[in-house]
Every structure is written in structure tokens, then in C-alpha cells.
Amino acid sequence: MPIDTDLKRLEEMTKRLEANDLPLEDALSLFEEALSLAKKIKDELDRARLKVTQVIDGAKEAFSLQDFDLQ
């Protein structure tokens, strides 16, 4: 599932839990599912962050940054 779909689902789960209208067993089950989904989202974001870092590091090798004087 795309991360935006997972985030939307997590938001819906949070709203359901905050509504305080679930029986305890249902709330616990939904909470457990939400934690699992949150971990999946975090893992996806960590992978994306690593990829961005790798792209930036690769660009540093291709380009050299030099200071310049505006005067």
C-alpha cells in the first residue's frame, strides 16, 4: 500500500480510538493494528530518508560546492 494510504488509514484508526465508543476488546485490537501500521510507516520513511541521503551524497561527488563573493 502507498504510504499516503497507510497514513490516511492510521488517521482514521486514531479518530476511532479517540471517539471512546469502542468496546475495550475492539479498542485494544485497533490499537495493536495501529501500532503495527505506525511501525510500517516509520520503516518506509526511514528507507526514504536513507535514499535521499544517498542521492545527496552521490550529487556531492558529481558537483563541487564553492564559496562565492557577492561584492
PyMOL Python script that loads the backbone (N, CA, C, O; Angstrom):
from pymol import cmd

cmd.read_pdbstr("""\
ATOM      1  N   MET A   1       0.829  -1.175   0.000  1.00  0.00           N
ATOM      2  CA  MET A   1       0.000   0.000   0.000  1.00  0.00           C
ATOM      3  C   MET A   1       0.886   1.257   0.000  1.00  0.00           C
ATOM      4  O   MET A   1       1.901   1.287   0.696  1.00  0.00           O
ATOM      5  N   PRO A   2       0.526   2.272  -0.754  1.00  0.00           N
ATOM      6  CA  PRO A   2       1.301   3.519  -0.722  1.00  0.00           C
ATOM      7  C   PRO A   2       1.260   4.156   0.666  1.00  0.00           C
ATOM      8  O   PRO A   2       0.292   4.001   1.412  1.00  0.00           O
ATOM      9  N   ILE A   3       2.319   4.866   0.988  1.00  0.00           N
ATOM     10  CA  ILE A   3       2.429   5.449   2.326  1.00  0.00           C
ATOM     11  C   ILE A   3       1.291   6.424   2.613  1.00  0.00           C
ATOM     12  O   ILE A   3       0.828   6.511   3.750  1.00  0.00           O
ATOM     13  N   ASP A   4       0.834   7.159   1.598  1.00  0.00           N
ATOM     14  CA  ASP A   4      -0.260   8.106   1.856  1.00  0.00           C
ATOM     15  C   ASP A   4      -1.550   7.376   2.235  1.00  0.00           C
ATOM     16  O   ASP A   4      -2.338   7.885   3.032  1.00  0.00           O
ATOM     17  N   THR A   5      -1.765   6.205   1.677  1.00  0.00           N
ATOM     18  CA  THR A   5      -2.920   5.389   2.041  1.00  0.00           C
ATOM     19  C   THR A   5      -2.774   4.886   3.471  1.00  0.00           C
ATOM     20  O   THR A   5      -3.736   4.890   4.238  1.00  0.00           O
ATOM     21  N   ASP A   6      -1.567   4.453   3.828  1.00  0.00           N
ATOM     22  CA  ASP A   6      -1.303   3.991   5.191  1.00  0.00           C
ATOM     23  C   ASP A   6      -1.497   5.124   6.194  1.00  0.00           C
ATOM     24  O   ASP A   6      -2.067   4.909   7.264  1.00  0.00           O
ATOM     25  N   LEU A   7      -1.035   6.313   5.865  1.00  0.00           N
ATOM     26  CA  LEU A   7      -1.190   7.456   6.765  1.00  0.00           C
ATOM     27  C   LEU A   7      -2.665   7.802   6.967  1.00  0.00           C
ATOM     28  O   LEU A   7      -3.094   8.109   8.079  1.00  0.00           O
ATOM     29  N   LYS A   8      -3.422   7.750   5.894  1.00  0.00           N
ATOM     30  CA  LYS A   8      -4.865   8.032   5.986  1.00  0.00           C
ATOM     31  C   LYS A   8      -5.548   6.987   6.864  1.00  0.00           C
ATOM     32  O   LYS A   8      -6.387   7.328   7.699  1.00  0.00           O
ATOM     33  N   ARG A   9      -5.198   5.742   6.682  1.00  0.00           N
ATOM     34  CA  ARG A   9      -5.774   4.656   7.498  1.00  0.00           C
ATOM     35  C   ARG A   9      -5.403   4.853   8.966  1.00  0.00           C
ATOM     36  O   ARG A   9      -6.249   4.675   9.842  1.00  0.00           O
ATOM     37  N   LEU A  10      -4.152   5.218   9.246  1.00  0.00           N
ATOM     38  CA  LEU A  10      -3.720   5.441  10.622  1.00  0.00           C
ATOM     39  C   LEU A  10      -4.495   6.602  11.250  1.00  0.00           C
ATOM     40  O   LEU A  10      -4.860   6.551  12.425  1.00  0.00           O
ATOM     41  N   GLU A  11      -4.737   7.632  10.466  1.00  0.00           N
ATOM     42  CA  GLU A  11      -5.521   8.769  10.962  1.00  0.00           C
ATOM     43  C   GLU A  11      -6.948   8.338  11.304  1.00  0.00           C
ATOM     44  O   GLU A  11      -7.497   8.742  12.328  1.00  0.00           O
ATOM     45  N   GLU A  12      -7.535   7.523  10.447  1.00  0.00           N
ATOM     46  CA  GLU A  12      -8.891   7.018  10.705  1.00  0.00           C
ATOM     47  C   GLU A  12      -8.922   6.169  11.973  1.00  0.00           C
ATOM     48  O   GLU A  12      -9.851   6.267  12.775  1.00  0.00           O
ATOM     49  N   MET A  13      -7.904   5.340  12.144  1.00  0.00           N
ATOM     50  CA  MET A  13      -7.831   4.493  13.335  1.00  0.00           C
ATOM     51  C   MET A  13      -7.714   5.354  14.598  1.00  0.00           C
ATOM     52  O   MET A  13      -8.349   5.070  15.613  1.00  0.00           O
ATOM     53  N   THR A  14      -6.907   6.391  14.522  1.00  0.00           N
ATOM     54  CA  THR A  14      -6.719   7.288  15.660  1.00  0.00           C
ATOM     55  C   THR A  14      -8.037   7.967  16.024  1.00  0.00           C
ATOM     56  O   THR A  14      -8.381   8.070  17.202  1.00  0.00           O
ATOM     57  N   LYS A  15      -8.762   8.423  15.030  1.00  0.00           N
ATOM     58  CA  LYS A  15     -10.054   9.062  15.288  1.00  0.00           C
ATOM     59  C   LYS A  15     -11.027   8.094  15.959  1.00  0.00           C
ATOM     60  O   LYS A  15     -11.760   8.465  16.875  1.00  0.00           O
ATOM     61  N   ARG A  16     -11.021   6.849  15.486  1.00  0.00           N
ATOM     62  CA  ARG A  16     -11.902   5.835  16.091  1.00  0.00           C
ATOM     63  C   ARG A  16     -11.540   5.607  17.549  1.00  0.00           C
ATOM     64  O   ARG A  16     -12.419   5.500  18.404  1.00  0.00           O
ATOM     65  N   LEU A  17     -10.244   5.533  17.833  1.00  0.00           N
ATOM     66  CA  LEU A  17      -9.798   5.314  19.206  1.00  0.00           C
ATOM     67  C   LEU A  17     -10.118   6.516  20.098  1.00  0.00           C
ATOM     68  O   LEU A  17     -10.451   6.352  21.271  1.00  0.00           O
ATOM     69  N   GLU A  18     -10.018   7.701  19.547  1.00  0.00           N
ATOM     70  CA  GLU A  18     -10.291   8.911  20.321  1.00  0.00           C
ATOM     71  C   GLU A  18     -11.789   9.103  20.586  1.00  0.00           C
ATOM     72  O   GLU A  18     -12.163   9.830  21.506  1.00  0.00           O
ATOM     73  N   ALA A  19     -12.633   8.471  19.803  1.00  0.00           N
ATOM     74  CA  ALA A  19     -14.076   8.630  19.949  1.00  0.00           C
ATOM     75  C   ALA A  19     -14.613   7.997  21.233  1.00  0.00           C
ATOM     76  O   ALA A  19     -15.707   8.336  21.682  1.00  0.00           O
ATOM     77  N   ASN A  20     -13.850   7.083  21.821  1.00  0.00           N
ATOM     78  CA  ASN A  20     -14.238   6.431  23.086  1.00  0.00           C
ATOM     79  C   ASN A  20     -15.568   5.682  23.005  1.00  0.00           C
ATOM     80  O   ASN A  20     -16.254   5.529  24.015  1.00  0.00           O
ATOM     81  N   ASP A  21     -15.935   5.214  21.810  1.00  0.00           N
ATOM     82  CA  ASP A  21     -17.192   4.478  21.700  1.00  0.00           C
ATOM     83  C   ASP A  21     -16.978   3.002  21.370  1.00  0.00           C
ATOM     84  O   ASP A  21     -17.932   2.292  21.053  1.00  0.00           O
ATOM     85  N   LEU A  22     -15.738   2.543  21.444  1.00  0.00           N
ATOM     86  CA  LEU A  22     -15.439   1.147  21.137  1.00  0.00           C
ATOM     87  C   LEU A  22     -15.420   0.310  22.410  1.00  0.00           C
ATOM     88  O   LEU A  22     -14.971   0.774  23.459  1.00  0.00           O
ATOM     89  N   PRO A  23     -15.903  -0.907  22.317  1.00  0.00           N
ATOM     90  CA  PRO A  23     -15.710  -1.823  23.442  1.00  0.00           C
ATOM     91  C   PRO A  23     -14.206  -2.045  23.660  1.00  0.00           C
ATOM     92  O   PRO A  23     -13.415  -1.928  22.724  1.00  0.00           O
ATOM     93  N   LEU A  24     -13.831  -2.356  24.866  1.00  0.00           N
ATOM     94  CA  LEU A  24     -12.427  -2.486  25.225  1.00  0.00           C
ATOM     95  C   LEU A  24     -11.679  -3.443  24.306  1.00  0.00           C
ATOM     96  O   LEU A  24     -10.592  -3.112  23.833  1.00  0.00           O
ATOM     97  N   GLU A  25     -12.224  -4.597  24.050  1.00  0.00           N
ATOM     98  CA  GLU A  25     -11.534  -5.581  23.193  1.00  0.00           C
ATOM     99  C   GLU A  25     -11.313  -5.044  21.785  1.00  0.00           C
ATOM    100  O   GLU A  25     -10.249  -5.248  21.200  1.00  0.00           O
ATOM    101  N   ASP A  26     -12.308  -4.363  21.241  1.00  0.00           N
ATOM    102  CA  ASP A  26     -12.176  -3.777  19.909  1.00  0.00           C
ATOM    103  C   ASP A  26     -11.128  -2.664  19.911  1.00  0.00           C
ATOM    104  O   ASP A  26     -10.335  -2.542  18.977  1.00  0.00           O
ATOM    105  N   ALA A  27     -11.137  -1.859  20.966  1.00  0.00           N
ATOM    106  CA  ALA A  27     -10.171  -0.770  21.073  1.00  0.00           C
ATOM    107  C   ALA A  27      -8.747  -1.321  21.163  1.00  0.00           C
ATOM    108  O   ALA A  27      -7.831  -0.795  20.531  1.00  0.00           O
ATOM    109  N   LEU A  28      -8.571  -2.370  21.940  1.00  0.00           N
ATOM    110  CA  LEU A  28      -7.238  -2.977  22.065  1.00  0.00           C
ATOM    111  C   LEU A  28      -6.768  -3.557  20.734  1.00  0.00           C
ATOM    112  O   LEU A  28      -5.599  -3.421  20.370  1.00  0.00           O
ATOM    113  N   SER A  29      -7.659  -4.190  20.026  1.00  0.00           N
ATOM    114  CA  SER A  29      -7.326  -4.763  18.724  1.00  0.00           C
ATOM    115  C   SER A  29      -6.958  -3.667  17.728  1.00  0.00           C
ATOM    116  O   SER A  29      -5.977  -3.782  16.993  1.00  0.00           O
ATOM    117  N   LEU A  30      -7.753  -2.612  17.715  1.00  0.00           N
ATOM    118  CA  LEU A  30      -7.484  -1.493  16.805  1.00  0.00           C
ATOM    119  C   LEU A  30      -6.174  -0.802  17.179  1.00  0.00           C
ATOM    120  O   LEU A  30      -5.407  -0.405  16.302  1.00  0.00           O
ATOM    121  N   PHE A  31      -5.919  -0.659  18.474  1.00  0.00           N
ATOM    122  CA  PHE A  31      -4.676  -0.049  18.944  1.00  0.00           C
ATOM    123  C   PHE A  31      -3.473  -0.874  18.491  1.00  0.00           C
ATOM    124  O   PHE A  31      -2.475  -0.319  18.033  1.00  0.00           O
ATOM    125  N   GLU A  32      -3.566  -2.181  18.618  1.00  0.00           N
ATOM    126  CA  GLU A  32      -2.479  -3.066  18.198  1.00  0.00           C
ATOM    127  C   GLU A  32      -2.240  -2.946  16.684  1.00  0.00           C
ATOM    128  O   GLU A  32      -1.098  -2.885  16.230  1.00  0.00           O
ATOM    129  N   GLU A  33      -3.315  -2.912  15.931  1.00  0.00           N
ATOM    130  CA  GLU A  33      -3.207  -2.755  14.476  1.00  0.00           C
ATOM    131  C   GLU A  33      -2.590  -1.402  14.118  1.00  0.00           C
ATOM    132  O   GLU A  33      -1.765  -1.311  13.209  1.00  0.00           O
ATOM    133  N   ALA A  34      -2.994  -0.354  14.834  1.00  0.00           N
ATOM    134  CA  ALA A  34      -2.457   0.988  14.581  1.00  0.00           C
ATOM    135  C   ALA A  34      -0.956   1.050  14.869  1.00  0.00           C
ATOM    136  O   ALA A  34      -0.203   1.666  14.116  1.00  0.00           O
ATOM    137  N   LEU A  35      -0.525   0.415  15.955  1.00  0.00           N
ATOM    138  CA  LEU A  35       0.907   0.392  16.269  1.00  0.00           C
ATOM    139  C   LEU A  35       1.707  -0.324  15.186  1.00  0.00           C
ATOM    140  O   LEU A  35       2.795   0.113  14.813  1.00  0.00           O
ATOM    141  N   SER A  36       1.167  -1.409  14.695  1.00  0.00           N
ATOM    142  CA  SER A  36       1.830  -2.153  13.624  1.00  0.00           C
ATOM    143  C   SER A  36       1.923  -1.303  12.353  1.00  0.00           C
ATOM    144  O   SER A  36       2.957  -1.282  11.686  1.00  0.00           O
ATOM    145  N   LEU A  37       0.842  -0.610  12.030  1.00  0.00           N
ATOM    146  CA  LEU A  37       0.834   0.257  10.859  1.00  0.00           C
ATOM    147  C   LEU A  37       1.798   1.429  11.041  1.00  0.00           C
ATOM    148  O   LEU A  37       2.488   1.814  10.097  1.00  0.00           O
ATOM    149  N   ALA A  38       1.850   1.997  12.243  1.00  0.00           N
ATOM    150  CA  ALA A  38       2.778   3.103  12.518  1.00  0.00           C
ATOM    151  C   ALA A  38       4.217   2.648  12.337  1.00  0.00           C
ATOM    152  O   ALA A  38       5.038   3.402  11.815  1.00  0.00           O
ATOM    153  N   LYS A  39       4.536   1.434  12.757  1.00  0.00           N
ATOM    154  CA  LYS A  39       5.895   0.903  12.572  1.00  0.00           C
ATOM    155  C   LYS A  39       6.212   0.750  11.081  1.00  0.00           C
ATOM    156  O   LYS A  39       7.311   1.078  10.633  1.00  0.00           O
ATOM    157  N   LYS A  40       5.234   0.249  10.322  1.00  0.00           N
ATOM    158  CA  LYS A  40       5.428   0.093   8.881  1.00  0.00           C
ATOM    159  C   LYS A  40       5.701   1.454   8.230  1.00  0.00           C
ATOM    160  O   LYS A  40       6.598   1.577   7.397  1.00  0.00           O
ATOM    161  N   ILE A  41       4.934   2.462   8.608  1.00  0.00           N
ATOM    162  CA  ILE A  41       5.115   3.813   8.062  1.00  0.00           C
ATOM    163  C   ILE A  41       6.485   4.348   8.433  1.00  0.00           C
ATOM    164  O   ILE A  41       7.178   4.916   7.589  1.00  0.00           O
ATOM    165  N   LYS A  42       6.889   4.172   9.697  1.00  0.00           N
ATOM    166  CA  LYS A  42       8.212   4.634  10.134  1.00  0.00           C
ATOM    167  C   LYS A  42       9.316   3.958   9.327  1.00  0.00           C
ATOM    168  O   LYS A  42      10.271   4.610   8.904  1.00  0.00           O
ATOM    169  N   ASP A  43       9.185   2.661   9.117  1.00  0.00           N
ATOM    170  CA  ASP A  43      10.191   1.936   8.330  1.00  0.00           C
ATOM    171  C   ASP A  43      10.272   2.472   6.903  1.00  0.00           C
ATOM    172  O   ASP A  43      11.362   2.618   6.350  1.00  0.00           O
ATOM    173  N   GLU A  44       9.114   2.764   6.309  1.00  0.00           N
ATOM    174  CA  GLU A  44       9.101   3.317   4.948  1.00  0.00           C
ATOM    175  C   GLU A  44       9.757   4.697   4.918  1.00  0.00           C
ATOM    176  O   GLU A  44      10.512   5.005   3.995  1.00  0.00           O
ATOM    177  N   LEU A  45       9.476   5.517   5.912  1.00  0.00           N
ATOM    178  CA  LEU A  45      10.089   6.849   5.982  1.00  0.00           C
ATOM    179  C   LEU A  45      11.597   6.755   6.204  1.00  0.00           C
ATOM    180  O   LEU A  45      12.361   7.539   5.640  1.00  0.00           O
ATOM    181  N   ASP A  46      12.020   5.800   7.020  1.00  0.00           N
ATOM    182  CA  ASP A  46      13.454   5.596   7.236  1.00  0.00           C
ATOM    183  C   ASP A  46      14.149   5.195   5.931  1.00  0.00           C
ATOM    184  O   ASP A  46      15.242   5.676   5.634  1.00  0.00           O
ATOM    185  N   ARG A  47      13.514   4.318   5.157  1.00  0.00           N
ATOM    186  CA  ARG A  47      14.079   3.916   3.864  1.00  0.00           C
ATOM    187  C   ARG A  47      14.145   5.102   2.903  1.00  0.00           C
ATOM    188  O   ARG A  47      15.124   5.266   2.175  1.00  0.00           O
ATOM    189  N   ALA A  48      13.106   5.921   2.908  1.00  0.00           N
ATOM    190  CA  ALA A  48      13.088   7.111   2.043  1.00  0.00           C
ATOM    191  C   ALA A  48      14.186   8.084   2.457  1.00  0.00           C
ATOM    192  O   ALA A  48      14.869   8.647   1.601  1.00  0.00           O
ATOM    193  N   ARG A  49      14.362   8.288   3.762  1.00  0.00           N
ATOM    194  CA  ARG A  49      15.401   9.184   4.258  1.00  0.00           C
ATOM    195  C   ARG A  49      16.789   8.677   3.828  1.00  0.00           C
ATOM    196  O   ARG A  49      17.640   9.465   3.416  1.00  0.00           O
ATOM    197  N   LEU A  50      17.007   7.366   3.927  1.00  0.00           N
ATOM    198  CA  LEU A  50      18.280   6.782   3.513  1.00  0.00           C
ATOM    199  C   LEU A  50      18.514   7.011   2.022  1.00  0.00           C
ATOM    200  O   LEU A  50      19.622   7.351   1.605  1.00  0.00           O
ATOM    201  N   LYS A  51      17.475   6.824   1.229  1.00  0.00           N
ATOM    202  CA  LYS A  51      17.609   7.018  -0.217  1.00  0.00           C
ATOM    203  C   LYS A  51      17.943   8.478  -0.541  1.00  0.00           C
ATOM    204  O   LYS A  51      18.797   8.745  -1.386  1.00  0.00           O
ATOM    205  N   VAL A  52      17.274   9.416   0.126  1.00  0.00           N
ATOM    206  CA  VAL A  52      17.557  10.840  -0.087  1.00  0.00           C
ATOM    207  C   VAL A  52      19.010  11.137   0.283  1.00  0.00           C
ATOM    208  O   VAL A  52      19.714  11.833  -0.448  1.00  0.00           O
ATOM    209  N   THR A  53      19.450  10.605   1.419  1.00  0.00           N
ATOM    210  CA  THR A  53      20.829  10.812   1.850  1.00  0.00           C
ATOM    211  C   THR A  53      21.810  10.269   0.818  1.00  0.00           C
ATOM    212  O   THR A  53      22.820  10.907   0.524  1.00  0.00           O
ATOM    213  N   GLN A  54      21.519   9.107   0.274  1.00  0.00           N
ATOM    214  CA  GLN A  54      22.392   8.514  -0.741  1.00  0.00           C
ATOM    215  C   GLN A  54      22.422   9.359  -2.009  1.00  0.00           C
ATOM    216  O   GLN A  54      23.481   9.525  -2.614  1.00  0.00           O
ATOM    217  N   VAL A  55      21.283   9.890  -2.415  1.00  0.00           N
ATOM    218  CA  VAL A  55      21.224  10.739  -3.607  1.00  0.00           C
ATOM    219  C   VAL A  55      22.032  12.012  -3.379  1.00  0.00           C
ATOM    220  O   VAL A  55      22.786  12.440  -4.253  1.00  0.00           O
ATOM    221  N   ILE A  56      21.874  12.612  -2.208  1.00  0.00           N
ATOM    222  CA  ILE A  56      22.624  13.828  -1.897  1.00  0.00           C
ATOM    223  C   ILE A  56      24.120  13.542  -1.866  1.00  0.00           C
ATOM    224  O   ILE A  56      24.913  14.315  -2.403  1.00  0.00           O
ATOM    225  N   ASP A  57      24.507  12.437  -1.240  1.00  0.00           N
ATOM    226  CA  ASP A  57      25.925  12.071  -1.199  1.00  0.00           C
ATOM    227  C   ASP A  57      26.474  11.836  -2.600  1.00  0.00           C
ATOM    228  O   ASP A  57      27.606  12.219  -2.893  1.00  0.00           O
ATOM    229  N   GLY A  58      25.687  11.212  -3.466  1.00  0.00           N
ATOM    230  CA  GLY A  58      26.105  10.997  -4.848  1.00  0.00           C
ATOM    231  C   GLY A  58      26.250  12.300  -5.601  1.00  0.00           C
ATOM    232  O   GLY A  58      27.152  12.445  -6.426  1.00  0.00           O
ATOM    233  N   ALA A  59      25.380  13.240  -5.328  1.00  0.00           N
ATOM    234  CA  ALA A  59      25.450  14.537  -6.000  1.00  0.00           C
ATOM    235  C   ALA A  59      26.674  15.316  -5.540  1.00  0.00           C
ATOM    236  O   ALA A  59      27.245  16.082  -6.317  1.00  0.00           O
ATOM    237  N   LYS A  60      27.083  15.133  -4.295  1.00  0.00           N
ATOM    238  CA  LYS A  60      28.272  15.814  -3.790  1.00  0.00           C
ATOM    239  C   LYS A  60      29.504  15.410  -4.576  1.00  0.00           C
ATOM    240  O   LYS A  60      30.406  16.220  -4.788  1.00  0.00           O
ATOM    241  N   GLU A  61      29.544  14.145  -5.012  1.00  0.00           N
ATOM    242  CA  GLU A  61      30.676  13.662  -5.798  1.00  0.00           C
ATOM    243  C   GLU A  61      30.647  14.233  -7.219  1.00  0.00           C
ATOM    244  O   GLU A  61      31.699  14.445  -7.823  1.00  0.00           O
ATOM    245  N   ALA A  62      29.468  14.476  -7.746  1.00  0.00           N
ATOM    246  CA  ALA A  62      29.329  14.965  -9.118  1.00  0.00           C
ATOM    247  C   ALA A  62      29.518  16.465  -9.217  1.00  0.00           C
ATOM    248  O   ALA A  62      29.919  16.974 -10.264  1.00  0.00           O
ATOM    249  N   PHE A  63      29.237  17.169  -8.150  1.00  0.00           N
ATOM    250  CA  PHE A  63      29.322  18.630  -8.162  1.00  0.00           C
ATOM    251  C   PHE A  63      30.234  19.080  -7.029  1.00  0.00           C
ATOM    252  O   PHE A  63      30.287  18.468  -5.962  1.00  0.00           O
ATOM    253  N   SER A  64      30.939  20.155  -7.291  1.00  0.00           N
ATOM    254  CA  SER A  64      31.739  20.710  -6.205  1.00  0.00           C
ATOM    255  C   SER A  64      31.117  22.043  -5.801  1.00  0.00           C
ATOM    256  O   SER A  64      30.769  22.868  -6.646  1.00  0.00           O
ATOM    257  N   LEU A  65      30.991  22.228  -4.523  1.00  0.00           N
ATOM    258  CA  LEU A  65      30.425  23.460  -3.999  1.00  0.00           C
ATOM    259  C   LEU A  65      31.567  24.410  -3.674  1.00  0.00           C
ATOM    260  O   LEU A  65      32.544  24.035  -3.026  1.00  0.00           O
ATOM    261  N   GLN A  66      31.427  25.630  -4.132  1.00  0.00           N
ATOM    262  CA  GLN A  66      32.454  26.626  -3.864  1.00  0.00           C
ATOM    263  C   GLN A  66      31.802  27.876  -3.305  1.00  0.00           C
ATOM    264  O   GLN A  66      30.705  28.262  -3.708  1.00  0.00           O
ATOM    265  N   ASP A  67      32.501  28.497  -2.368  1.00  0.00           N
ATOM    266  CA  ASP A  67      32.017  29.764  -1.843  1.00  0.00           C
ATOM    267  C   ASP A  67      32.157  30.822  -2.905  1.00  0.00           C
ATOM    268  O   ASP A  67      33.041  30.738  -3.759  1.00  0.00           O
ATOM    269  N   PHE A  68      31.288  31.825  -2.863  1.00  0.00           N
ATOM    270  CA  PHE A  68      31.414  32.916  -3.818  1.00  0.00           C
ATOM    271  C   PHE A  68      31.174  34.238  -3.080  1.00  0.00           C
ATOM    272  O   PHE A  68      30.523  34.286  -2.036  1.00  0.00           O
ATOM    273  N   ASP A  69      31.714  35.280  -3.652  1.00  0.00           N
ATOM    274  CA  ASP A  69      31.646  36.609  -3.054  1.00  0.00           C
ATOM    275  C   ASP A  69      30.636  37.444  -3.845  1.00  0.00           C
ATOM    276  O   ASP A  69      30.742  37.558  -5.066  1.00  0.00           O
ATOM    277  N   LEU A  70      29.676  38.014  -3.159  1.00  0.00           N
ATOM    278  CA  LEU A  70      28.651  38.814  -3.820  1.00  0.00           C
ATOM    279  C   LEU A  70      29.079  40.253  -4.065  1.00  0.00           C
ATOM    280  O   LEU A  70      28.321  41.005  -4.678  1.00  0.00           O
ATOM    281  N   GLN A  71      30.257  40.669  -3.615  1.00  0.00           N
ATOM    282  CA  GLN A  71      30.688  42.062  -3.763  1.00  0.00           C
ATOM    283  C   GLN A  71      31.288  42.329  -5.115  1.00  0.00           C
ATOM    284  O   GLN A  71      31.700  43.454  -5.397  1.00  0.00           O
TER     285      GLN A  71
END
""", "prot")
cmd.dss("prot")
cmd.show_as("cartoon", "prot")
cmd.util.cbc("prot")
cmd.orient("prot")
